[in-house]
Amino acid sequence: MNPIFTKRLKTLVEHFPVGILKLKEEDLKLPIATGKWSKKEILGHLIDSARVNLQRFLEAQHSPAPYIVKRYMQDELVKLNDYQNIPTLEIIQLWKNLNQQIANVFDRVPEVELSKRVEIPHEDRIKDLRFIMEDYVAHLEHHVKQILGSLDFDIKKGNRQVSVEEAMQLLGDDTRFATVIENGSMIVEIYEPIGKDHQTPHAQDELYVIISGNGEFLNDGKITEFKTGDVLFVPAGVEHRFEKFTEDFKTWVIFYGAIGGE
């Protein structure tokens, strides 16, 4: 069983974490409006929603009809879990793991179970299992759009070869990195910091291939020298940055593999 909402969920699982990683931590922690959750707290709410709904999707298949959907304490759970102060990489990994499992459950639901009656007392509605599954994905898409501003993921899958000169044209005065190739879990960027490297730990394993320049590289507390042509590996979640680099420094950045590292 693989209806269209399952494909929509799998698209979110593949691309939403990458979109989150492109946002600055300070922006994630700002409330979207006075008295509202921050984007980071909305992401936390999506974890609570995934956990609760995963249990619903499983129980509904093995309970007498109608299955009764119980309301859960959304605001209270966000406060109790303190998502605002949990490292973003941990939140992303948990969200992705839960939704990968939900997608697995969606794939295995027998067609006959989709029509099982489901009662939602707090909304005074009687629906079916298909409805609450599709409604879960619609709710998720609504909040992803709140966080990223759009559901149109910028997926550069067509590129197979990019020159340094072509990549450099994508950089602006304020944007010193640009994505040039994406395929599956792999993301290739060009990076040219000016003056200071302000990087924070990343969610995926990472390779740097130095295009030009030299300097020092801090990697998990250890400082080494680097030069043109060197390849540097950084495991997911590790603190790292370039220091004392020359003005001509630029590098390819290659992210790959699972969120949280391999």
C-alpha positions in Angstrom: 0.0 0.0 0.0 1.6 3.2 -1.2 -0.9 6.1 -1.6 0.1 9.6 -2.5 0.3 10.8 1.1 3.0 8.2 1.8 5.1 9.6 -1.1 4.6 13.1 0.4 5.8 11.9 3.8 8.9 10.2 2.3 9.7 13.5 0.4 9.6 15.4 3.7 11.8 12.7 5.5 14.4 13.1 2.7 14.5 16.8 2.3 13.2 18.6 5.5 16.2 17.8 7.6 18.5 19.4 4.9 16.3 22.5 4.9 16.5 22.8 8.7 20.3 22.6 8.6 20.4 25.6 6.3 18.8 27.8 9.0 20.8 29.7 11.6 20.4 28.5 15.2 19.5 32.0 16.4 16.7 32.1 13.8 15.4 28.7 14.9 15.1 29.9 18.5 13.1 33.1 17.8 9.3 33.0 18.3 7.5 33.1 15.0 5.2 35.7 16.6 4.6 37.1 20.1 3.4 34.4 22.4 4.0 31.7 19.8 6.5 28.8 19.6 9.9 29.2 18.0 10.7 27.2 14.8 12.8 24.9 17.1 9.8 24.4 19.3 7.6 23.7 16.3 10.0 21.0 15.2 9.8 19.6 18.8 6.0 19.6 18.5 6.3 17.6 15.3 8.3 15.0 17.3 5.5 14.8 19.8 3.0 14.5 17.0 5.0 11.8 15.3 5.3 9.8 18.6 1.6 10.0 19.4 0.4 9.3 15.8 2.8 6.4 15.3 1.0 4.7 18.3 -2.4 5.6 16.8 -1.6 4.2 13.4 -0.5 0.9 15.0 -3.3 0.6 17.6 -6.0 1.4 15.1 -5.2 -1.7 13.1 -5.6 -4.0 16.0 -8.4 -2.4 18.0 -12.2 -2.9 17.7 -13.9 -0.3 15.5 -14.4 2.5 16.0 -10.9 3.3 17.2 -11.1 6.3 19.6 -8.5 9.0 19.0 -7.5 10.6 22.3 -6.3 14.2 22.5 -2.8 14.9 23.7 -1.3 18.0 25.5 0.5 19.8 22.8 1.7 22.9 24.6 2.5 21.0 27.8 4.7 18.4 26.0 6.7 21.1 24.2 7.4 22.8 27.6 8.2 19.5 29.4 10.6 18.3 26.6 12.4 21.7 26.6 13.1 21.5 22.9 14.4 25.1 22.8 17.5 24.0 24.8 18.2 20.6 23.1 20.9 20.5 20.4 19.3 21.0 17.0 21.1 18.0 15.6 19.5 15.7 18.2 16.0 17.0 17.5 16.5 16.5 13.7 17.7 13.0 14.2 14.8 12.1 16.4 12.2 13.6 14.1 13.7 11.8 11.1 13.8 8.4 12.9 10.2 8.6 14.0 8.9 9.7 10.5 10.9 7.0 8.8 9.2 4.5 10.9 5.8 6.0 10.2 6.5 5.8 6.5 7.4 2.1 7.0 4.0 1.6 8.8 2.2 3.4 6.0 3.8 1.0 3.4 2.6 -2.1 5.3 -1.0 -1.1 6.2 -3.4 -3.6 4.4 -5.8 -1.9 2.1 -8.8 -3.3 4.1 -7.6 -1.5 7.2 -7.7 1.9 5.7 -11.5 2.0 5.8 -11.7 1.1 9.5 -13.8 3.6 11.4 -12.0 6.1 13.6 -13.8 8.4 16.1 -12.3 11.8 17.1 -14.5 12.9 20.0 -12.7 16.3 20.7 -13.6 17.3 17.1 -17.0 15.5 17.0 -16.0 13.6 13.9 -16.1 10.0 12.7 -13.6 9.3 9.9 -11.4 6.3 8.9 -7.8 5.3 9.3 -6.9 6.6 5.8 -8.2 10.1 6.9 -6.0 10.3 10.1 -2.9 9.1 8.2 -3.4 11.7 5.4 -4.3 14.4 8.0 -1.0 13.6 9.8 0.9 14.4 6.6 -1.1 17.5 5.9 -0.4 18.7 9.5 3.3 18.0 9.0 3.4 19.9 5.7 1.7 22.9 7.3 4.4 23.2 10.0 7.3 22.5 7.6 6.0 25.4 5.5 6.0 27.5 8.7 9.6 26.6 9.4 11.1 26.7 5.9 8.7 29.2 4.3 7.9 26.8 1.4 7.4 23.1 0.5 9.4 23.7 -2.8 12.6 22.1 -1.9 15.6 23.3 -3.8 16.9 20.0 -5.1 19.9 20.3 -7.5 19.8 16.8 -8.9 20.6 17.6 -12.6 24.2 18.7 -12.1 26.8 16.1 -12.7 29.8 18.4 -13.2 30.5 21.9 -11.8 33.6 23.9 -12.3 35.1 26.2 -9.6 34.3 29.2 -11.8 30.7 28.2 -12.1 30.3 27.6 -8.4 31.9 30.9 -7.5 29.3 32.7 -9.5 26.7 31.4 -7.0 28.4 33.2 -4.1 27.2 36.7 -3.0 28.5 39.4 -0.7 26.6 38.0 2.3 26.4 34.3 1.2 29.8 32.7 1.3 28.6 29.1 0.6 26.4 27.7 -2.1 25.0 24.2 -2.9 26.0 23.0 -6.4 25.1 19.3 -6.5 22.6 17.2 -4.6 21.9 13.5 -5.0 20.3 11.3 -2.3 21.9 12.1 1.0 24.9 13.8 -0.7 25.2 17.6 -0.8 28.2 19.3 -2.5 28.8 23.0 -1.6 31.5 25.6 -2.4 32.6 27.5 0.7 34.7 30.7 0.8 34.7 32.4 4.3 35.9 35.9 4.6 38.0 36.9 7.6 36.5 34.3 10.0 34.9 30.9 9.8 31.7 30.9 11.8 30.8 27.2 11.3 28.9 25.1 13.8 28.7 21.3 14.0 26.8 19.6 11.1 24.3 16.8 11.2 26.1 14.6 8.5 29.6 13.3 8.0 31.6 15.8 6.0 34.6 16.0 3.6 36.5 19.2 2.7 38.6 19.2 -0.5 40.7 22.3 -0.4 40.5 24.2 -3.7 43.1 26.9 -2.9 44.8 28.5 0.1 46.2 27.2 3.3 45.9 27.7 7.0 45.0 25.8 10.2 42.0 23.5 10.8 40.4 22.9 14.2 38.8 19.4 14.2 37.4 18.0 17.5 39.9 20.0 19.6 42.9 19.2 17.4 44.6 21.8 15.2 46.4 20.8 12.0 47.8 22.7 9.0 46.1 22.4 5.6 47.0 23.3 2.1 45.7 23.2 -1.5 44.6 19.7 -2.5 44.2 18.4 1.0 41.2 16.3 2.0 39.8 16.8 5.5 37.2 14.5 7.2 34.8 15.7 10.0 32.4 13.3 11.7 28.8 14.5 12.2 28.3 16.6 15.3 32.0 17.5 15.8 33.1 21.1 16.4 35.4 22.3 13.6 36.5 25.5 11.8 39.2 27.0 9.6 41.6 29.4 11.3 44.5 31.7 10.1 43.6 31.0 6.5 44.9 32.9 3.5 42.8 35.3 1.5 42.6 32.9 -1.5 41.1 30.1 0.7 38.2 28.2 -0.8 37.0 24.6 -0.5 34.6 22.1 -1.7 32.3 20.8 1.1 30.7 17.3 0.7 28.0 16.2 3.1 26.9 12.6 2.9 25.2 9.7 4.8 22.7 9.5 7.5 21.8 12.3 9.9 24.0 11.7 12.9 26.8 10.2 10.9 27.7 6.7 9.8 
